[in-house]
């Protein structure tokens, strides 16, 4: 995944399954000292939650569309 790619959240969080819903856009990526790859994603507002930026592990996201 790269900056600008569109993703969906595929892992239930402790906030509930609808916390990160719809499509998000990858804003940034970061590799930890342990080699873990994280992605910052901008999520849209929903009827329950305000728009939010959040960091996710790569296994929590599914790529929908790549930015060319």
PAKE-533210 format. One record per residue: residue number from 1; chain; x, y, z of N, C-alpha, C, O, CB in turn. Coordinates in steps of 0.1 Angstrom, whole numbers, plus 5000, padded with zeros to 4 digits. Glycine has a CB too. Example, Ala and Ser with C-alpha at 12.3 -4.5 7.8 and 13.67 -1.06 7.14 Angstrom:
REM residues 2
{atom 1, "A", {5132, 4943, 5078}, {5123, 4955, 5078}, {5132, 4967, 5078}, {5142, 4967, 5085}, {5113, 4955, 5090}}
{atom 2, "A", {5128, 4978, 5071}, {5137, 4989, 5071}, {5129, 5000, 5079}, {5134, 5011, 5080}, {5141, 4994, 5057}}
REM end
This chain:
REM residues 68
{atom 1, "A", {5008, 4988, 5000}, {5000, 5000, 5000}, {5009, 5012, 5000}, {5020, 5013, 5006}, {4991, 5000, 5012}}
{atom 2, "A", {5004, 5023, 4994}, {5011, 5035, 4992}, {5002, 5047, 4996}, {4990, 5046, 4997}, {5017, 5037, 4978}}
{atom 3, "A", {5008, 5059, 4998}, {5001, 5071, 5000}, {4991, 5073, 4989}, {4995, 5072, 4977}, {5010, 5083, 5002}}
{atom 4, "A", {4978, 5076, 4992}, {4968, 5079, 4982}, {4959, 5067, 4979}, {4949, 5068, 4973}, {4974, 5083, 4969}}
{atom 5, "A", {4964, 5055, 4983}, {4956, 5043, 4980}, {4943, 5043, 4989}, {4943, 5049, 5000}, {4964, 5030, 4984}}
{atom 6, "A", {4932, 5037, 4984}, {4920, 5036, 4991}, {4919, 5022, 4997}, {4922, 5012, 4991}, {4907, 5038, 4981}}
{atom 7, "A", {4915, 5022, 5010}, {4914, 5009, 5017}, {4901, 5008, 5025}, {4894, 5018, 5027}, {4926, 5009, 5027}}
{atom 8, "A", {4898, 4996, 5030}, {4887, 4994, 5039}, {4893, 4987, 5051}, {4904, 4981, 5051}, {4876, 4985, 5033}}
{atom 9, "A", {4886, 4988, 5062}, {4891, 4982, 5075}, {4885, 4968, 5076}, {4872, 4966, 5074}, {4886, 4991, 5087}}
{atom 10, "A", {4893, 4958, 5078}, {4888, 4944, 5078}, {4889, 4937, 5091}, {4885, 4926, 5093}, {4895, 4936, 5068}}
{atom 11, "A", {4894, 4944, 5101}, {4895, 4938, 5114}, {4887, 4945, 5125}, {4887, 4957, 5125}, {4910, 4938, 5119}}
{atom 12, "A", {4879, 4938, 5132}, {4871, 4944, 5143}, {4880, 4950, 5153}, {4890, 4945, 5157}, {4861, 4934, 5149}}
{atom 13, "A", {4876, 4962, 5157}, {4884, 4969, 5168}, {4876, 4969, 5181}, {4865, 4964, 5181}, {4887, 4984, 5164}}
{atom 14, "A", {4883, 4973, 5191}, {4876, 4973, 5204}, {4865, 4983, 5205}, {4857, 4983, 5214}, {4886, 4976, 5215}}
{atom 15, "A", {4864, 4992, 5195}, {4854, 5002, 5194}, {4841, 4997, 5188}, {4831, 5003, 5188}, {4859, 5014, 5186}}
{atom 16, "A", {4842, 4985, 5182}, {4830, 4979, 5175}, {4833, 4979, 5160}, {4841, 4986, 5155}, {4818, 4987, 5178}}
{atom 17, "A", {4825, 4970, 5153}, {4828, 4968, 5139}, {4825, 4980, 5130}, {4831, 4981, 5119}, {4820, 4957, 5134}}
{atom 18, "A", {4817, 4990, 5134}, {4814, 5001, 5126}, {4822, 5013, 5128}, {4820, 5024, 5122}, {4799, 5005, 5128}}
{atom 19, "A", {4832, 5012, 5137}, {4840, 5024, 5141}, {4848, 5029, 5128}, {4847, 5041, 5126}, {4850, 5020, 5152}}
{atom 20, "A", {4854, 5021, 5121}, {4861, 5025, 5108}, {4853, 5019, 5097}, {4856, 5008, 5093}, {4876, 5021, 5108}}
{atom 21, "A", {4843, 5026, 5092}, {4835, 5020, 5081}, {4837, 5028, 5068}, {4842, 5040, 5069}, {4820, 5020, 5085}}
{atom 22, "A", {4833, 5023, 5057}, {4834, 5029, 5045}, {4849, 5028, 5039}, {4856, 5018, 5042}, {4831, 5044, 5046}}
{atom 23, "A", {4853, 5038, 5032}, {4866, 5037, 5025}, {4875, 5048, 5032}, {4870, 5059, 5035}, {4865, 5040, 5010}}
{atom 24, "A", {4887, 5045, 5033}, {4897, 5054, 5039}, {4908, 5056, 5029}, {4910, 5048, 5019}, {4903, 5049, 5052}}
{atom 25, "A", {4916, 5067, 5031}, {4927, 5070, 5022}, {4940, 5070, 5030}, {4941, 5076, 5040}, {4925, 5084, 5015}}
{atom 26, "A", {4950, 5062, 5025}, {4963, 5061, 5031}, {4970, 5075, 5030}, {4972, 5080, 5019}, {4971, 5050, 5025}}
{atom 27, "A", {4974, 5080, 5042}, {4981, 5093, 5042}, {4996, 5092, 5044}, {5003, 5100, 5040}, {4975, 5102, 5053}}
{atom 28, "A", {5000, 5081, 5051}, {5014, 5080, 5055}, {5017, 5065, 5059}, {5007, 5058, 5061}, {5018, 5089, 5067}}
{atom 29, "A", {5029, 5062, 5058}, {5033, 5048, 5063}, {5046, 5050, 5072}, {5053, 5059, 5071}, {5036, 5038, 5051}}
{atom 30, "A", {5048, 5040, 5081}, {5059, 5040, 5090}, {5063, 5026, 5093}, {5054, 5017, 5096}, {5055, 5048, 5103}}
{atom 31, "A", {5076, 5023, 5093}, {5081, 5010, 5097}, {5087, 5012, 5111}, {5096, 5020, 5112}, {5091, 5005, 5086}}
{atom 32, "A", {5083, 5004, 5120}, {5088, 5004, 5134}, {5102, 4998, 5134}, {5106, 4991, 5124}, {5079, 4997, 5144}}
{atom 33, "A", {5109, 4999, 5145}, {5122, 4993, 5147}, {5121, 4978, 5146}, {5131, 4971, 5142}, {5128, 4997, 5160}}
{atom 34, "A", {5110, 4972, 5149}, {5108, 4958, 5148}, {5104, 4953, 5135}, {5101, 4941, 5133}, {5097, 4954, 5158}}
{atom 35, "A", {5103, 4962, 5125}, {5099, 4958, 5111}, {5084, 4958, 5109}, {5080, 4954, 5098}, {5105, 4945, 5108}}
{atom 36, "A", {5076, 4963, 5118}, {5061, 4963, 5117}, {5058, 4975, 5108}, {5062, 4986, 5111}, {5054, 4964, 5131}}
{atom 37, "A", {5050, 4973, 5098}, {5046, 4983, 5089}, {5032, 4988, 5093}, {5022, 4981, 5094}, {5045, 4978, 5074}}
{atom 38, "A", {5031, 5002, 5095}, {5019, 5008, 5099}, {5015, 5018, 5089}, {5023, 5024, 5082}, {5020, 5015, 5113}}
{atom 39, "A", {5002, 5020, 5088}, {4996, 5030, 5078}, {4987, 5040, 5085}, {4979, 5036, 5093}, {4989, 5023, 5067}}
{atom 40, "A", {4989, 5053, 5082}, {4979, 5063, 5087}, {4968, 5064, 5077}, {4971, 5066, 5065}, {4987, 5076, 5090}}
{atom 41, "A", {4956, 5063, 5081}, {4944, 5063, 5072}, {4935, 5074, 5077}, {4932, 5076, 5089}, {4937, 5050, 5072}}
{atom 42, "A", {4930, 5082, 5067}, {4919, 5092, 5070}, {4906, 5085, 5067}, {4903, 5081, 5056}, {4921, 5105, 5061}}
{atom 43, "A", {4897, 5084, 5077}, {4884, 5078, 5076}, {4873, 5088, 5075}, {4875, 5099, 5081}, {4882, 5068, 5088}}
{atom 44, "A", {4863, 5086, 5068}, {4852, 5096, 5067}, {4843, 5096, 5080}, {4844, 5086, 5088}, {4843, 5093, 5055}}
{atom 45, "A", {4836, 5106, 5082}, {4826, 5107, 5093}, {4815, 5098, 5090}, {4811, 5095, 5078}, {4821, 5122, 5094}}
{atom 46, "A", {4809, 5092, 5100}, {4797, 5084, 5099}, {4786, 5090, 5108}, {4788, 5101, 5114}, {4800, 5069, 5104}}
{atom 47, "A", {4775, 5084, 5109}, {4764, 5089, 5117}, {4767, 5088, 5132}, {4761, 5094, 5141}, {4751, 5082, 5115}}
{atom 48, "A", {4777, 5079, 5136}, {4781, 5077, 5150}, {4794, 5083, 5153}, {4797, 5086, 5165}, {4781, 5062, 5152}}
{atom 49, "A", {4803, 5085, 5143}, {4817, 5090, 5146}, {4821, 5101, 5137}, {4817, 5102, 5126}, {4827, 5078, 5144}}
{atom 50, "A", {4829, 5110, 5142}, {4835, 5121, 5134}, {4846, 5115, 5125}, {4851, 5104, 5128}, {4841, 5132, 5144}}
{atom 51, "A", {4849, 5122, 5115}, {4861, 5118, 5107}, {4873, 5117, 5115}, {4875, 5125, 5124}, {4863, 5128, 5095}}
{atom 52, "A", {4881, 5108, 5112}, {4893, 5105, 5121}, {4905, 5100, 5113}, {4903, 5093, 5103}, {4889, 5095, 5131}}
{atom 53, "A", {4917, 5103, 5118}, {4929, 5097, 5113}, {4933, 5087, 5123}, {4932, 5089, 5135}, {4940, 5108, 5110}}
{atom 54, "A", {4938, 5075, 5118}, {4942, 5065, 5127}, {4953, 5057, 5121}, {4954, 5056, 5108}, {4930, 5056, 5131}}
{atom 55, "A", {4962, 5051, 5129}, {4973, 5042, 5124}, {4968, 5028, 5125}, {4962, 5024, 5135}, {4986, 5044, 5132}}
{atom 56, "A", {4971, 5020, 5115}, {4967, 5006, 5115}, {4978, 4997, 5110}, {4987, 5001, 5102}, {4955, 5004, 5105}}
{atom 57, "A", {4978, 4985, 5114}, {4987, 4974, 5109}, {4982, 4971, 5095}, {4971, 4973, 5092}, {4987, 4962, 5118}}
{atom 58, "A", {4992, 4966, 5087}, {4988, 4962, 5073}, {4977, 4951, 5073}, {4969, 4951, 5063}, {5000, 4958, 5066}}
{atom 59, "A", {4977, 4942, 5082}, {4967, 4931, 5082}, {4953, 4936, 5086}, {4944, 4928, 5085}, {4972, 4920, 5091}}
{atom 60, "A", {4952, 4948, 5090}, {4938, 4953, 5094}, {4932, 4960, 5082}, {4920, 4964, 5083}, {4940, 4963, 5105}}
{atom 61, "A", {4939, 4962, 5071}, {4934, 4969, 5059}, {4933, 4960, 5047}, {4942, 4951, 5045}, {4943, 4981, 5057}}
{atom 62, "A", {4924, 4963, 5038}, {4923, 4957, 5025}, {4923, 4968, 5015}, {4916, 4978, 5015}, {4909, 4949, 5024}}
{atom 63, "A", {4932, 4966, 5005}, {4934, 4976, 4994}, {4922, 4975, 4985}, {4918, 4964, 4980}, {4947, 4973, 4987}}
{atom 64, "A", {4916, 4986, 4982}, {4905, 4987, 4973}, {4909, 4993, 4959}, {4905, 4988, 4949}, {4894, 4996, 4979}}
{atom 65, "A", {4917, 5003, 4960}, {4921, 5010, 4947}, {4935, 5016, 4949}, {4937, 5023, 4959}, {4911, 5021, 4943}}
{atom 66, "A", {4944, 5014, 4940}, {4957, 5019, 4941}, {4958, 5033, 4934}, {4952, 5035, 4923}, {4967, 5010, 4935}}
{atom 67, "A", {4965, 5042, 4940}, {4968, 5055, 4934}, {4978, 5053, 4923}, {4989, 5047, 4926}, {4972, 5066, 4944}}
{atom 68, "A", {4976, 5058, 4911}, {4986, 5057, 4900}, {4995, 5068, 4899}, {5004, 5069, 4891}, {4979, 5054, 4887}}
REM end
